[in-house]
Amino acid sequence: MSPSGKLPELRVVGRSDAPGAANDRVSDPSLEHDIADRTDHYFRRTKAIVEKFGDIAVTYAVFMRRPVIFSPRLAVALLEKAADERGVTFKIELCHTEGDWVGAGDPLFYISGSLKHLVDLETLYLQKLGSACVAAYNAFAMCGDLPYAGFLAMDARHCTGPDMAELMAYAASVGSAAAKRDNPDVVGFIGNATDATAHFFGQNRGLGTMPHALIGYAGSTLRAAEMFREVYPDDPITVLVDYFGREVTDALTVCRRFPDLASEGNMSIRLDTHGSRYVEGLDPSSSYAVLERHVPKATRQYRTASELRYLLGTGVSAAAIFHLRERLDEEGFQNVKIVASSGFGPEKCRVMGSVRAPINLVGTGSYLPGRWSETYATADIVEYDGEPRVKLGREFLLRRT
């Protein structure tokens, strides 16, 4: 049984249970072309050898070498499509429920079926699995450490293409949902930046207001906000305020220009200050003073260098967020929200949550795996015609009876 207490899912996909009895008809030539073109060549050679010497029923165990949040949907979908197009059956036994925490080395799922039809799919389904599981783990941690803030997935431009963008959006949605199950007070991911993957977050379209390019085009932060308002008069607005280094000045200027939006809670200010300078009005000593006013214990404990940077350093620090909140509130703009972005990965979210930095929404692509070697998923055959057999050292993958 999975750690969540739910029964693991067993999926039988395709049209035939018997290895060798498969219909080799292919109704989607592009799928077979993709498999042949993208799979490791030694799997293709193994397929040819099996075709000559006789097919056999096998069971694969799929696992990862680090803890993850189980995110199998896209990998399973690929196996389902391949089985359907090849006219075969694969039995897919999920060892956990989507969103479960899975320990290092624990089998994620078992796949049973014809070796001939499974051997050349390993490359492709592993590509759909490992990075999603790690990204979901990161998203889960970030949502749990900042439960009161919403998150917007802004990773698309950091991805290598639409396949990775789909994987990462799916992963963020899985990690967010898992965090919400763990803590009902978690806000989690409310959406993402592109239409193509908005459905993972229950949205019809991507979310977002303006990039720095619009500020540069308009010539001023205020003018960019006015242009946006003229073209999208019915939408809430999120205004970037770091382009000219006048985060506080420009934030207050825009709020004064649109007092109705500010009072109604339809105005947000986005801090995206890069790490080479302090937010307007701050330096090291004033950053300490801001935290002393709001969270006096924040720096009176052991902190690593990176933790201190997130609390007091340049860029979007906790001090910067408290500082902006102070200035907005002083001017009567208590209903104006703060959106924070720039490097909000798991560690930064943990530090921000530890001092309850007043963030309403985090824009992030930093749940993407930082060390790609951690995303490697692996599959090993553990049964041949029902007989348990696995390479030396991988006995932990054998089914437990």
C-alpha positions as CSV (number, residue, x, y, z in Angstrom):
1,M,0.0,0.0,0.0
2,S,1.2,3.5,-0.8
3,P,2.4,5.9,2.0
4,S,-0.9,7.9,1.6
5,G,-2.9,4.8,2.5
6,K,-4.5,4.5,-0.9
7,L,-4.3,1.3,-2.9
8,P,-1.7,1.4,-5.7
9,E,-3.2,1.7,-9.1
10,L,-2.9,-1.2,-11.6
11,R,-3.3,-0.3,-15.2
12,V,-3.7,-2.7,-18.1
13,V,-3.3,-1.1,-21.4
14,G,-3.3,-2.3,-24.9
15,R,-5.0,-5.3,-26.7
16,S,-3.2,-8.5,-26.0
17,D,-1.7,-10.2,-23.0
18,A,0.5,-12.8,-24.7
19,P,4.0,-11.9,-25.7
20,G,4.5,-12.7,-29.4
21,A,0.8,-12.6,-30.0
22,A,0.8,-8.9,-30.8
23,N,-0.5,-7.4,-34.0
24,D,2.4,-5.5,-35.5
25,R,0.0,-3.0,-37.2
26,V,1.0,0.6,-36.5
27,S,-1.7,3.2,-37.0
28,D,0.5,6.1,-36.1
29,P,3.7,5.9,-38.2
30,S,5.0,9.1,-36.5
31,L,5.1,7.4,-33.1
32,E,7.2,4.5,-34.4
33,H,9.5,6.9,-36.1
34,D,9.9,8.8,-32.9
35,I,10.7,5.7,-31.0
36,A,13.2,4.5,-33.5
37,D,14.8,7.9,-33.8
38,R,15.0,8.8,-30.2
39,T,15.6,5.6,-28.3
40,D,19.1,4.3,-27.3
41,H,20.5,2.2,-30.2
42,Y,21.4,-0.8,-28.0
43,F,17.7,-1.2,-27.2
44,R,16.9,-1.3,-30.9
45,R,19.5,-4.0,-31.4
46,T,18.1,-6.0,-28.4
47,K,14.7,-5.8,-30.0
48,A,16.1,-7.2,-33.3
49,I,17.8,-10.1,-31.4
50,V,14.6,-10.9,-29.5
51,E,12.6,-10.9,-32.7
52,K,15.0,-13.6,-34.1
53,F,15.3,-15.8,-31.1
54,G,11.8,-15.5,-29.6
55,D,9.9,-13.1,-27.5
56,I,9.4,-13.5,-23.7
57,A,7.3,-11.9,-21.0
58,V,9.2,-9.6,-18.7
59,T,8.7,-7.3,-15.8
60,Y,10.6,-4.0,-15.4
61,A,11.1,-2.2,-12.1
62,V,11.5,1.6,-12.4
63,F,13.2,3.6,-9.6
64,M,15.2,6.6,-8.7
65,R,18.2,7.1,-6.5
66,R,16.9,10.0,-4.4
67,P,13.6,10.8,-2.6
68,V,11.0,12.2,-5.0
69,I,7.3,13.1,-5.3
70,F,5.7,10.5,-7.5
71,S,4.7,12.0,-10.8
72,P,4.1,9.2,-13.3
73,R,1.3,10.5,-15.5
74,L,3.2,11.5,-18.6
75,A,5.4,8.4,-18.5
76,V,2.4,6.2,-18.2
77,A,0.6,8.1,-21.0
78,L,3.5,7.3,-23.4
79,L,3.4,3.6,-22.5
80,E,-0.4,3.6,-23.0
81,K,0.0,5.2,-26.4
82,A,2.7,2.8,-27.5
83,A,0.7,-0.2,-26.4
84,D,-2.4,1.0,-28.2
85,E,-0.6,1.7,-31.4
86,R,1.3,-1.6,-31.3
87,G,-1.8,-3.6,-30.4
88,V,-0.3,-5.1,-27.3
89,T,-0.9,-5.1,-23.6
90,F,1.3,-3.7,-20.9
91,K,0.4,-4.2,-17.3
92,I,1.5,-1.1,-15.3
93,E,1.5,-1.5,-11.6
94,L,1.9,1.8,-9.8
95,C,3.6,1.2,-6.4
96,H,2.4,4.6,-5.1
97,T,-0.3,7.2,-5.7
98,E,0.5,10.3,-7.7
99,G,1.8,12.9,-5.3
100,D,3.2,10.4,-2.7
101,W,6.7,10.8,-1.2
102,V,8.9,8.0,-2.4
103,G,12.2,7.1,-0.8
104,A,15.5,6.6,-2.7
105,G,15.6,3.2,-4.4
106,D,12.0,2.3,-3.8
107,P,10.3,0.9,-6.9
108,L,8.0,3.6,-8.5
109,F,6.2,1.2,-10.7
110,Y,6.4,-2.2,-12.4
111,I,5.8,-2.7,-16.2
112,S,5.0,-6.2,-17.4
113,G,4.6,-7.3,-21.0
114,S,6.4,-8.4,-24.2
115,L,10.1,-7.7,-24.1
116,K,10.0,-7.1,-27.9
117,H,7.6,-4.3,-27.4
118,L,8.9,-2.9,-24.1
119,V,12.7,-2.9,-24.7
120,D,12.8,0.1,-27.1
121,L,10.5,2.3,-25.0
122,E,12.8,2.6,-21.9
123,T,14.6,5.7,-23.1
124,L,11.4,7.6,-23.8
125,Y,9.4,6.8,-20.7
126,L,12.3,7.5,-18.4
127,Q,12.7,10.9,-20.0
128,K,9.1,11.6,-19.0
129,L,9.6,10.5,-15.4
130,G,12.8,11.5,-13.6
131,S,12.8,15.3,-14.0
132,A,9.1,15.6,-13.2
133,C,9.5,13.6,-10.0
134,V,12.3,15.9,-8.7
135,A,10.6,19.1,-9.8
136,A,7.5,18.0,-8.0
137,Y,9.6,17.3,-4.9
138,N,10.9,20.9,-5.1
139,A,7.5,22.4,-5.7
140,F,6.1,20.4,-2.7
141,A,8.8,21.8,-0.4
142,M,8.4,25.4,-1.6
143,C,4.6,25.4,-1.1
144,G,5.0,23.8,2.3
145,D,7.5,26.3,3.5
146,L,5.5,29.3,2.2
147,P,2.0,28.0,2.8
148,Y,0.4,31.5,2.9
149,A,1.7,32.6,-0.5
150,G,0.4,31.6,-3.9
151,F,2.8,30.5,-6.6
152,L,2.9,31.1,-10.3
153,A,5.0,28.8,-12.5
154,M,7.2,30.9,-14.7
155,D,9.6,28.2,-15.9
156,A,8.7,28.0,-19.6
157,R,11.5,30.1,-20.8
158,H,14.0,28.1,-18.8
159,C,12.9,24.9,-20.5
160,T,14.5,23.3,-23.5
161,G,11.3,23.0,-25.5
162,P,7.6,22.1,-25.2
163,D,8.2,18.6,-23.9
164,M,10.2,19.9,-20.9
165,A,7.7,22.7,-20.4
166,E,4.9,20.2,-20.2
167,L,6.9,18.0,-17.7
168,M,7.7,21.0,-15.5
169,A,4.2,22.4,-15.4
170,Y,2.8,19.0,-14.6
171,A,5.4,18.5,-11.9
172,A,4.5,21.9,-10.2
173,S,0.9,20.9,-10.2
174,V,1.6,17.5,-8.6
175,G,3.9,19.0,-5.9
176,S,1.4,21.7,-5.2
177,A,-1.5,19.3,-4.8
178,A,0.6,17.1,-2.5
179,A,1.5,20.1,-0.3
180,K,-2.2,21.0,-0.1
181,R,-3.0,17.4,1.0
182,D,-0.3,17.6,3.6
183,N,-1.5,21.0,4.9
184,P,-5.0,22.2,4.0
185,D,-3.9,25.8,4.6
186,V,-1.4,25.7,1.7
187,V,-2.3,28.1,-1.2
188,G,0.1,26.4,-3.6
189,F,0.4,27.0,-7.4
190,I,-2.5,29.0,-8.7
191,G,-1.4,28.9,-12.4
192,N,1.4,29.3,-14.8
193,A,2.6,31.6,-17.5
194,T,1.6,29.8,-20.8
195,D,-1.7,28.7,-22.3
196,A,-0.4,25.3,-23.4
197,T,0.0,23.9,-19.8
198,A,-2.5,26.1,-17.9
199,H,-4.8,23.1,-17.7
200,F,-2.6,21.4,-15.1
201,F,-3.6,24.2,-12.7
202,G,-7.3,24.2,-13.6
203,Q,-6.9,27.4,-15.7
204,N,-8.0,28.1,-19.3
205,R,-5.0,30.3,-20.0
206,G,-1.7,31.5,-18.8
207,L,-1.3,34.3,-16.2
208,G,0.9,37.3,-16.2
209,T,0.9,41.1,-16.8
210,M,4.1,42.7,-18.1
211,P,7.8,41.9,-18.6
212,H,10.7,44.3,-18.3
213,A,10.5,44.9,-22.0
214,L,7.2,46.7,-21.7
215,I,8.7,49.1,-19.1
216,G,11.6,49.8,-21.4
217,Y,9.3,50.3,-24.4
218,A,7.0,52.7,-22.4
219,G,9.9,54.7,-21.0
220,S,8.5,54.7,-17.5
221,T,6.9,52.3,-15.0
222,L,3.8,54.5,-14.8
223,R,3.4,54.8,-18.5
224,A,3.7,51.0,-18.9
225,A,0.9,50.6,-16.3
226,E,-1.3,53.1,-18.1
227,M,-0.8,51.3,-21.4
228,F,-1.7,48.0,-19.9
229,R,-4.8,49.5,-18.3
230,E,-5.9,51.0,-21.6
231,V,-5.6,47.7,-23.5
232,Y,-6.8,45.5,-20.7
233,P,-9.2,47.7,-18.7
234,D,-11.0,44.8,-16.9
235,D,-8.0,42.9,-15.7
236,P,-6.1,43.1,-12.4
237,I,-2.6,44.5,-12.9
238,T,0.8,43.5,-11.6
239,V,3.5,46.1,-12.1
240,L,7.2,45.5,-12.3
241,V,9.0,48.2,-10.3
242,D,12.7,47.4,-10.5
243,Y,13.6,48.5,-14.1
244,F,14.8,52.0,-13.1
245,G,15.9,51.1,-9.6
246,R,13.0,53.0,-8.0
247,E,11.1,50.1,-6.5
248,V,9.4,52.1,-3.8
249,T,9.0,55.4,-5.7
250,D,7.5,53.8,-8.8
251,A,5.2,51.4,-6.7
252,L,3.7,54.4,-4.9
253,T,3.4,56.4,-8.1
254,V,1.4,53.7,-9.8
255,C,-0.8,53.1,-6.7
256,R,-1.6,56.8,-6.6
257,R,-2.4,56.8,-10.3
258,F,-4.9,53.9,-9.9
259,P,-6.3,54.3,-6.4
260,D,-9.4,52.3,-7.3
261,L,-7.4,49.3,-8.3
262,A,-5.2,49.7,-5.2
263,S,-8.2,49.9,-2.8
264,E,-10.0,47.0,-4.4
265,G,-7.1,44.6,-4.2
266,N,-6.6,44.5,-7.9
267,M,-3.1,46.0,-7.9
268,S,0.0,44.0,-7.3
269,I,3.6,45.2,-7.2
270,R,6.2,42.8,-8.4
271,L,9.8,42.9,-6.9
272,D,12.3,41.3,-9.3
273,T,15.4,43.2,-8.3
274,H,18.6,41.4,-9.5
275,G,21.3,40.4,-7.1
276,S,23.8,43.1,-8.0
277,R,22.1,45.9,-6.0
278,Y,19.9,46.7,-3.1
279,V,16.2,47.6,-3.4
280,E,15.7,51.4,-3.3
281,G,16.2,52.8,0.2
282,L,18.1,49.8,1.6
283,D,21.7,49.0,2.4
284,P,23.2,46.5,4.8
285,S,22.5,48.5,8.0
286,S,19.0,49.6,7.0
287,S,18.2,46.0,6.0
288,Y,19.1,44.8,9.5
289,A,16.9,47.6,10.9
290,V,13.9,46.5,8.9
291,L,14.2,42.9,10.1
292,E,14.7,44.1,13.7
293,R,11.4,45.9,13.5
294,H,9.5,42.9,12.2
295,V,11.4,39.7,13.0
296,P,14.0,40.5,15.7
297,K,14.9,36.9,16.2
298,A,15.6,36.4,12.5
299,T,19.3,37.1,12.7
300,R,19.9,36.1,16.3
301,Q,20.4,32.5,15.5
302,Y,22.9,30.6,13.4
303,R,22.4,31.4,9.7
304,T,24.5,30.2,6.7
305,A,25.9,32.7,4.3
306,S,23.1,32.0,1.7
307,E,20.4,32.3,4.4
308,L,21.8,35.7,5.4
309,R,21.8,36.8,1.8
310,Y,18.2,35.9,1.4
311,L,17.3,37.8,4.6
312,L,19.5,40.9,4.2
313,G,21.4,40.9,1.0
314,T,21.0,42.5,-2.4
315,G,18.1,41.7,-4.7
316,V,14.7,40.5,-3.4
317,S,15.6,39.8,0.2
318,A,13.2,39.4,3.1
319,A,14.2,42.9,4.3
320,A,13.3,44.3,0.8
321,I,9.8,42.7,1.0
322,F,9.2,44.0,4.5
323,H,10.5,47.4,3.4
324,L,8.1,47.7,0.5
325,R,5.2,46.5,2.6
326,E,5.9,49.1,5.2
327,R,6.0,51.9,2.6
328,L,2.8,50.8,0.9
329,D,1.0,50.5,4.2
330,E,2.2,54.0,5.3
331,E,0.6,55.5,2.2
332,G,-2.7,53.7,2.9
333,F,-2.3,50.9,0.3
334,Q,-2.8,48.0,2.6
335,N,-4.8,46.1,-0.1
336,V,-2.0,46.2,-2.7
337,K,-0.4,42.8,-3.0
338,I,3.3,42.0,-3.3
339,V,4.6,39.5,-5.9
340,A,8.2,38.3,-5.4
341,S,10.4,36.7,-8.0
342,S,14.1,36.2,-8.7
343,G,15.7,33.0,-7.5
344,F,12.8,31.6,-5.4
345,G,13.8,28.0,-5.1
346,P,13.4,25.6,-2.2
347,E,16.1,27.2,0.1
348,K,15.0,30.8,-0.5
349,C,11.3,29.8,0.1
350,R,12.3,28.1,3.3
351,V,14.1,31.2,4.6
352,M,11.3,33.5,3.6
353,G,8.7,31.3,5.3
354,S,10.8,31.2,8.5
355,V,10.3,34.9,8.9
356,R,6.9,35.1,7.3
357,A,8.0,37.6,4.7
358,P,4.8,39.4,3.5
359,I,4.6,37.8,0.1
360,N,1.2,37.3,-1.6
361,L,2.5,35.5,-4.7
362,V,5.8,34.0,-5.8
363,G,6.7,33.9,-9.4
364,T,9.1,31.1,-9.9
365,G,10.9,28.8,-12.3
366,S,13.3,27.7,-9.7
367,Y,11.6,24.5,-8.7
368,L,13.3,23.1,-11.8
369,P,16.0,20.6,-10.8
370,G,19.2,22.3,-10.1
371,R,21.4,19.2,-10.4
372,W,20.3,17.3,-13.5
373,S,22.1,14.1,-12.4
374,E,19.6,13.8,-9.6
375,T,16.8,13.4,-12.1
376,Y,18.0,10.1,-13.7
377,A,15.3,7.4,-13.5
378,T,16.3,3.8,-14.1
379,A,14.6,0.7,-15.2
380,D,15.8,-2.9,-14.7
381,I,14.1,-6.1,-15.7
382,V,13.4,-8.1,-12.6
383,E,11.4,-11.1,-14.0
384,Y,11.8,-13.2,-17.1
385,D,8.8,-15.4,-17.9
386,G,7.8,-15.1,-14.3
387,E,11.2,-16.1,-12.9
388,P,12.8,-13.4,-10.6
389,R,16.2,-12.4,-12.0
390,V,18.0,-9.1,-11.7
391,K,21.6,-7.9,-12.0
392,L,23.8,-8.2,-9.0
393,G,23.3,-5.4,-6.5
394,R,19.7,-4.6,-7.6
395,E,18.0,-7.2,-5.6
396,F,16.1,-4.5,-3.7
397,L,13.9,-4.1,-6.8
398,L,12.5,-7.6,-6.7
399,R,8.9,-7.9,-5.7
400,R,8.3,-8.5,-2.0
401,T,6.1,-11.5,-1.3
